[in-house]
Amino acid sequence: MKQKFSLITIGLITFLTIQVNAQSNSILKNCWDRQVKPLGNSYITFSFSEKRNELEHSFRPWQETNYKSNGIVWSNANNFMKSDTLTVRNQKYNSKIQLDKSTLLFLNYGDEEIFAVTKSMYQNQIFNTIRYSPINLINYFFQHKIPTDKESNSGFAVYKTTINEALVRLYIKKSDNIVHRVTVLSYDELFGDVLSTFHYSDYSTIKNLYYPKTIQIEKINGKVKDEVKIVNEASIIKEVQGLLEKPIDYKLKEETEIIPDITVEKYSENIHFIKLKHTDDRVMVVEFTDFLVVAEAPLNSRNGELIITEAEKISPNKPIKYFVFGHYHPHYLGGMRPFIHKGARIICPKANQDYVAYLANAPHTLSPDSLQIEPKPVLTEEIKDSLSITDGKFEMKIYFIGEKSEHTNDYLIYYFPTEKLLFQDDLVWIPKKGEIKKASGRQAGLYKAIMDLGLNVETIIQSWPVKDYGVKTVIPFSDLEKSMTIK
């Protein structure tokens, strides 16, 4: 009797599960019927205005660069085209994108030739289309028969899949069978796991096709926000003239594997420079009696680990006591996390401590580094005007010049009295050949800081770049002085 009851119970549960899944899958089908199917082989086209905000090489952390553009989109289930004009400082730049089942043609702002794209760039292009319309993504989920996910609730049917290593969720509202939200969880080498959320609202219809007229985008876990608005009403057309001509020899470019290229140079008994040619950076390792100081770590945790390995070769039995970065841009701070894992103290101004903590605590589950695998607390040491590091025999001075750099508000420089050497990130641009030009704002800011601090400098060494861009990266101080005399 008990066995019979159990079989009946299991059968009922199985039946209900099938019914729930069928109902949830019908929601995706209903959504596709409303937001994709009415187009057939035709295209929806609309004009849009866009407000885009980016984190670039700004003056302070989280400071956004604001862009505005206007353009036109043509889209159906498998095709997407966009032509737009971006206005920057009263200059106009155009771009064009053309995507189908096998091809991505991309003319970037200001370019005259089609950009060579990789397979990964092609796969990621679907994430660019959902800034303007969810059509392509809905069709992707429908064609791939993505099942409903356990995250579904009374309000939304949730569908989840992975596209090019990014975790994508589609939220369809059960009351209207329309997409109201899409999330994309992807990996960023600086910020770790980053969530982008696309909110679709202000829906309108044309020939039974539902489309959103407002798309609000939250990037980097909500830190940065964009907005796209459809101007006027959309229309449906049967044919579209291609925006770009496909080259005869078109093919996706092979992915470029970044192979570390590292050399180590002993500058003096206490100072060593590690050149990472693959990132175009010079890192400094300063050796004291019982410990090491590392200055700069570019771009990502992988490079941070490489630097630690080289530092351990320089002095195998000395711990890295301090890590310091000249300013917050990724070429100098991006590889910080492995140093936190090693127990190094992070030297930075008070204004940077929250930013350092954010990077230190950011989850890296999609591409785990040593700090993700074995979490350690971040230890910071504040620098105010200056900081002296010494073992009683050798001294390293760090100076906070901040806004004087004319580059960022957190800028640090490093000075060694015995060598009369100054190490800094990216302020001096003296040509290798030809005449020295008038000092830029950055160069003038550094020169003034050196004069105000009364430093006796003979040589300036620059962290970036290390490749030959026709500029000196080991610079006689006399060159900087001369640039200040030119009018």
N, C-alpha and C positions, 0 to 999 in steps of 0.2 A: 504493500500500500504506500509506504514511504517512498519507494523507488518510483512508483507511478506518479505520485505527487511531484516529485523532483523533476521528472521528465516533462510534466505539464508546465511547471514553473519555468524551466529552461526554455521550453518552446515558446511560452508567452513572452519571455524577455527577448528572445531572438526576434519574434514577430514585431514587437514594439520597436526594437532597435532598427529593424529594416524599415519600418514605417517612418520613424524619425529621420533616418538617413534619406529616405526617398523624398520626404517633405523638404528637408534642407537642400537636397540636390535640385528639387524643383524650384527652390528660391533662386538659385544661380541661373537655372534655365529661364525663369521668369524675368530675371534681371537682364539677361542676354537678349531676351525677346523685346524688352523695352529700350535698351540702351545701345544695342548693336544691330540686331536683325533688320529693323526697318530700313537701314541704309542699303542692304543688298550690296551691289557693286558700285553704288553711288558714293558720294563724299559729302560729309558735313563740312561746311566752311564758315569761318567767322573771323572777325577782327578782334584783337585783344589789346589791352594795355597791361603792362607788367611792372611791378615794383619788386626789384631783386636786391637783396642785401648780402654782402660777402665779407668774410673775415680775410683780410689781405695783410700786407705788410704795413699795418697801421701804427699810429703813434702809441697806443696803449692796448692792453689785452681787452678783447671783446668789443673793440671799437669797429663799427661796421662801415664799409664803403657802400654807398647807396647808388643804385642804377635804375634808370627808367627806360623802358622800351615799348615800342608799338609794332604790331605785326599782324600777319594773317596765317591761319592754320587751315589745312585740308586734311581730313582724316576719315578712314573707315576701319573695318575690322583688322586688316593686315597692312595698311599703308598709313604713313604720316608724313606730312610736309609742313614746313614752317619757314616763313620769310619774315625777318624783323629788322628794325633799325634801333640801335642803341645810341643814346646821346650822352656824351661825356665831355664836360667842359666846353659846351657849345660845338663840339665836333660830333659828326654822325658816322656811325659804323654799321655796316650791314652784315647779316649772316643768313645762310640758307641751309636747311636740313631736308634730306629726302631719304625715307626709310621704307623698305618693303621686306618681303620674306627672306631675301638673300643679300640685300645690298644696303649699305649706309653711305650716302654721299654727304659730305659736311664741308661747307665753306665758312670758316670762322671769321669773326669780326676783324676787318682790316686786311684779310688775306685775299690774294688774287688766284690762288690755286687750291684745289680740293685737298682737304686734310687727309693724310693716310691714316686709316683707322685699323685697329686690331680686332681680333675676335671678341675680346673682352669688352672693348668699347662698343661693338655692335650689340652684344648682349645687354649691356647697360643702357642702351638707348631707350628701351621701354620705360625706364625710370624718368627720362626727360619728357616723354610723351604725356605722362600722367600729371605733369604740371599744368597741362592745358585741357586734357580730356581723359576719362578713364576707359575709353572705348577699347584701345589696344590691349589693356591689361584684363578687362572683363573677357575679351575674346580669348586671351591666353589661358585664363583659368577654365573657361568653358571647353575649349578644344582639348585641353589636357585632362579634362574630367577630374579636377581637383575636388576631393571630398570635403564635406563640412568638418570643421575642427571642434574639439571639445571645449574651446573657449566660447563657443556660441552661447547665447543667453536668450532671455525672453524678448529682447528688443532687436538683436542682430544675429544674423547667420554669419559666421566667420569662416573664411576659407584661408588656408595657409600653405605656402609652398616656398621652395628655394629657387631663386633665379640668379645664376652667376655668383653663388656664395652669399647672396643677400636673402634674408628671411622676409618674405612679403606676405602681408595679411590684407584681405579684402573684406570690408564690413558692409554687408547688405542689410538694410533696414527691413524687417519682416512686414511692417505695416504697409510699405509701398513697393517693395522689391526693387529698390534703387540703391546704388552705391552712395554712401554718405562719407565714407572714410577709407583711406588706404594708408598702411604703415609699411615702411621699409627699414629693416634693421641691417646695417652694413658696417664694414670695418674701415676705420680711418686710422692711419698709422700714428697720428698725434693724439686724437681724442678717443681712440679705442672704439667700443661699440657705440654707434651713433644711430639714433632713431629719427627718421624723417616721417612726418605725418602730413597727409594731404586731406583737407576737409572740403567736401563738395556741397554747395548750397545754391539757393536761388535758382531752382530748376525751372526750365521752360520746355516746351514741346514744339516739334515741327514734324508733321506727317507721322505722328505716333512715336517719334523718337524723343526720348527724354535726355536732356543735356544740362549740365550745370553752367551757370553764368558767372559764378564766383568760386574761385579755388584759393584757399588760404593754406599756406605751407609753413610748417614748423620744422626747422633744421637743427642739427646738432643738439638733440634732446630738448628742443624748445628754446635754445639760446638765441637763434636767429629766425626771423620770420619774413616770408615773402607773400605777395598777393598777385593773382592774375584775375582780371575781370574781362568778360566778353562784352564788347561794345556793340550796342544795338542787338538785333536778332540774327541768329544763324540762318543759313540757307542750305539746301541740298542740291547738288549738281551731279550730273551723270559722268562727266569727264573732267580731267584735270591735266593741264599742260605741265610736264615735268619742269622742275625748277633748275635742275643741274643735269648735265650730260654725263652719262656713265663712260669713263675711259675704256678704250678697247681692251687694255691689259689689266682691267680692274681685278684686284684680289685683296683680301684682308691681309694686313701686315702681320708678320710673325711677332709674337710677344717678345720683348727684349728682356733677357735675363740679366739682372744686375749682379755682376761679379765683383766682389770686394777687391779693391786695389789699394793696398796700404803700404806705406813706407815710414820708417822712423828715423828721425834725425836728432842727434845729440848736439844741442846748441852750446851748452856749457855744462859744468859739473852738476848743476842742479836743474837745468831746464832742458826738456825734450819736446820735440814737436812730432806729432803723428799726422801724416798727410793721408786723408781719405780721398783719393782721386775720383772714386766713383760717386762721391757726393760733392766734390769740389771744395772741401773744407780742410782747414788746418786746426788741429786740436793741441792744446798745451798740457803737458804733464810736468808738474813741479815736484822735485824730490827733496824732502827734508830728512832729518836723521831717522825719525821713526814713523813717518807717514808720507802720503802723496796727496797732492791737490790736482784735480783735473778741471780744466776750463774748456767748455764747449763740448757738445755732443749732438751731431746733426740728425734731424729728421725722424728717427724711429728707434725703437728698442734694440733692433738688430745691430745697428751701428753702435749703440751704447755698449752692448756686450762685446763687440769687436774691440772697442777702445779699452775696456776693462782688461781684456786678454792681453793687449799690447802693453798696458800699464804694468800688469803683473810680470811680463817679461823684462821690463825695464828694471823693476825692483821686486823680486818675487816675494819677499817677506814683509813688505810694508803695506798696511791697509790704506785704502783711499779714504782719507778723513773728511775731505770736503769736495763737493762738486759745485762749480760756479758757472754761470752763463752770462755773457756780455749784455744780451738783451733777449726779450721773450720770443723773438721770431724762431720758427721751427729749425732753421739751420744751426741754432746754438743751444736750443732747449729740447728739441724733439727726442733725443736719446737719453733723457734724464732718468727714466724709471728704473733701469738696471742699477743705477748708483744708489737709489733709495733702497733697493733690495740688498745691496752690499752694506748698508748701514751708514753711508756717507751723509754728512750734513749738507743741506742745500743752502748756499749763501745767496741771498736776494734782498732787495729793498722790501719794506713792509707792504708797499702797494702791490707787490707781486705774489705775496704769500697765498692769497686766496686762489689765484690762477695756478700756482704750483700745486696746491692741495687738490684742485679739481683734476689736474692731469694725473696726479699720483693716485687718486681714488677712483678714476674712471675704469669701469669694467673693460677687460680685454678678452672676453670669453670666445669671440670669433677667431681670434689669433692670439692665443695666450703667450705672454712673455714671463720672465722670471718672477716679476712682482705679482702677476695674476696667479701664478702657480703657488707661490709662497708669499702671501701678503706680509708687508712690514710697514710700520708707521713711518710717515714722512717726518723728518727732523729738519727744521730750518734754523738758520742763523741770520739775524737781521744785520744788514749793513746800512748805516745812516750816511754820514759823509765819507767815511773811509774805514778800512779795516786792515790791520797788519797781521800777517801770518808769519811766524818765525819759530825756529827751534833754538834760538840763541846764537846761531852761527850764520844763518842765511835768512833774508827777509824778502817777503813778497807783499807789496802794497796794492790794495784794491781801492779804487776811487769811484764814487757814485757821481757821475756828471749829468745824468738824467736829461732834462730838456736842452741843456747846452749842446748836446749832440746833434740837434736839429733832425733827429731820426726817431727816437722813442723816448718815453718819459722815464725809463728805467735803466738807462745805459750805464754800464760799468766798464772801466779800463783797468789794466794791470801794469804795474810798474816795478822794476827791479833796479834798485839803486846801484848795486855792485856792477851790473852789466850796462847801466844807463840805457836800458831797454824798455820800450813800451809795447805791450801786446793789446790789440783791439780788434773788433770784429770786421767792420766794413765801412769805415768813414773816409779813408784816404784813397784817392784815385789819381795817381801820378803815372803818365805814360812812360813806357819803356824807351820809346824812341820819340824824337821830336821835342818841341818846346814844351815846357811846363805851362799849364794853363792856370787861369785865375782860380783861386780856391772856391769850391762849392760851399754851400751853407754848412754841410757836414764837416768838411775839412776845416773851415774857419772855426766851427764850434769846438773841434778837438784842439786846434792850436790855442784858442783862447783858454780852454780848460787847462792845458799844460802850463800856460803862462801864469794863470791864476793860482795854480797849485805850486808853482815854483819848481817844477821837475826838471832835472838835468838829463835830457834825452838826447841820445846820439842816433839810435836806430828805432824805427817803428816796424813791427811785424803785424801783418793783417791775417785774420782767420779765413776770410773768403774774398776772392776766389783763390784757388791754387793753380788752376789751369792757365794757360797762356791766353789771356784776353787782351794782350798788349798793354797791361798795366803792371806796375811793380807791386809786389806783396812783401818784399823786404825793402824798406824805404829809408834812405838817409833823412834825418830830421831836417837837414839843410834844404831838401826838396820841398818839404812842407812849408818851411820859412819862406822860400822863394815864391811859392804859389800865393802867399799872403801879400806880396809886394806888387803883384801884377794887377793892373787895372783894366 
